Amino acid sequence: MITGYRDKLEAILKQVRPRLASTYKLELKKIVSAQWRGMSMAIFFCSCGKFGLALRLPEKTFAELFQEKGVKKLKYFPNGHVKKEYAVIPERILEDPARFKKLVDQSIQCRF
């Protein structure tokens, strides 16, 4: 399952930022919780798992995005804490390459 998340995350990012891996050192990290018994993959600004794909965003972008329908806060497991500054991106935004690319860029800039 973890390989599937890694492949999905890499494929999604490669569509909007094909040279991202050559520009930044991307480290994919497996996130496992004993309480959750699930897995997800994360990079410094992005996370992928059963919940979908989440981005860490600047405060202003985060607030604006939550005005839209279908955007959720990231929680790795039902009783876990909310990951601050991470928004689970709805499928309709993932399917809009220009919009998703803009969010990925903001997410990267937020980190550095």
C-alpha positions as CSV (number, residue, x, y, z in Angstrom):
1,M,0.0,0.0,0.0
2,I,2.8,2.4,0.9
3,T,4.3,2.0,-2.6
4,G,1.0,3.0,-4.1
5,Y,0.9,6.2,-2.1
6,R,4.5,7.0,-3.0
7,D,3.8,6.4,-6.7
8,K,0.6,8.5,-6.5
9,L,2.3,11.4,-4.8
10,E,5.2,11.4,-7.2
11,A,2.9,11.2,-10.3
12,I,0.7,14.0,-9.1
13,L,3.6,16.3,-8.4
14,K,5.4,15.4,-11.6
15,Q,2.4,16.6,-13.6
16,V,2.5,20.1,-12.2
17,R,6.2,20.4,-11.3
18,P,8.2,17.9,-13.4
19,R,11.6,19.2,-12.3
20,L,10.7,19.5,-8.6
21,A,12.9,16.5,-7.6
22,S,15.9,18.0,-9.4
23,T,15.4,21.5,-7.8
24,Y,14.7,20.3,-4.3
25,K,15.8,17.2,-2.4
26,L,12.6,15.3,-2.0
27,E,12.4,13.0,0.9
28,L,9.3,10.8,1.1
29,K,8.6,9.7,4.6
30,K,6.3,6.9,5.7
31,I,3.9,8.0,8.4
32,V,2.5,5.2,10.6
33,S,0.4,5.4,13.7
34,A,-0.2,2.5,16.1
35,Q,-3.7,4.0,16.8
36,W,-4.6,4.4,13.2
37,R,-3.0,1.3,11.7
38,G,-2.7,3.1,8.4
39,M,0.0,4.6,6.3
40,S,0.6,7.6,4.2
41,M,3.5,9.3,2.4
42,A,4.7,12.8,3.1
43,I,7.1,15.3,1.7
44,F,8.1,18.5,3.5
45,F,5.0,20.3,2.0
46,C,2.7,17.5,0.9
47,S,1.0,14.4,2.3
48,C,-0.8,11.5,0.6
49,G,-2.9,8.7,2.2
50,K,-6.4,7.3,2.5
51,F,-7.6,10.9,3.0
52,G,-6.4,12.0,-0.4
53,L,-3.7,14.6,-0.9
54,A,-2.9,17.4,1.5
55,L,-0.7,20.5,1.1
56,R,0.8,22.7,3.7
57,L,-0.2,26.2,2.7
58,P,0.5,29.8,3.9
59,E,-2.0,31.1,6.3
60,K,-3.8,33.4,3.8
61,T,-4.1,30.8,1.2
62,F,-5.2,28.2,3.8
63,A,-8.0,30.6,5.0
64,E,-9.2,31.4,1.4
65,L,-9.2,27.7,0.4
66,F,-11.4,26.8,3.4
67,Q,-14.1,29.1,2.0
68,E,-14.6,26.5,-0.7
69,K,-16.7,23.4,-0.6
70,G,-15.0,20.1,-0.1
71,V,-11.8,21.3,1.5
72,K,-10.9,19.6,4.8
73,K,-8.3,19.8,7.5
74,L,-5.8,17.0,7.6
75,K,-6.1,14.3,10.3
76,Y,-4.1,11.1,9.9
77,F,-6.5,9.1,12.1
78,P,-10.0,9.8,13.4
79,N,-9.2,10.6,17.0
80,G,-5.9,12.3,16.1
81,H,-5.1,16.0,16.2
82,V,-5.6,18.3,13.2
83,K,-2.4,19.0,11.3
84,K,-2.1,22.8,11.3
85,E,-1.7,24.5,8.0
86,Y,-2.5,21.4,5.9
87,A,-5.5,21.3,3.7
88,V,-6.9,18.1,2.0
89,I,-7.3,19.1,-1.6
90,P,-10.6,18.1,-3.3
91,E,-10.4,16.1,-6.5
92,R,-11.8,19.0,-8.6
93,I,-8.8,21.1,-7.7
94,L,-6.4,18.2,-8.4
95,E,-7.9,17.9,-11.9
96,D,-7.3,21.6,-12.6
97,P,-3.6,21.7,-13.5
98,A,-3.1,25.4,-13.4
99,R,-4.9,25.8,-10.0
100,F,-3.1,22.9,-8.5
101,K,0.3,24.0,-9.7
102,K,-0.3,27.4,-8.1
103,L,-1.2,25.7,-4.8
104,V,1.9,23.5,-5.0
105,D,4.1,26.6,-5.7
106,Q,2.6,28.4,-2.7
107,S,3.1,25.3,-0.6
108,I,6.8,25.1,-1.5
109,Q,7.3,28.8,-0.9
110,C,5.6,28.4,2.5
111,R,8.2,25.8,3.5
112,F,11.4,27.7,2.4
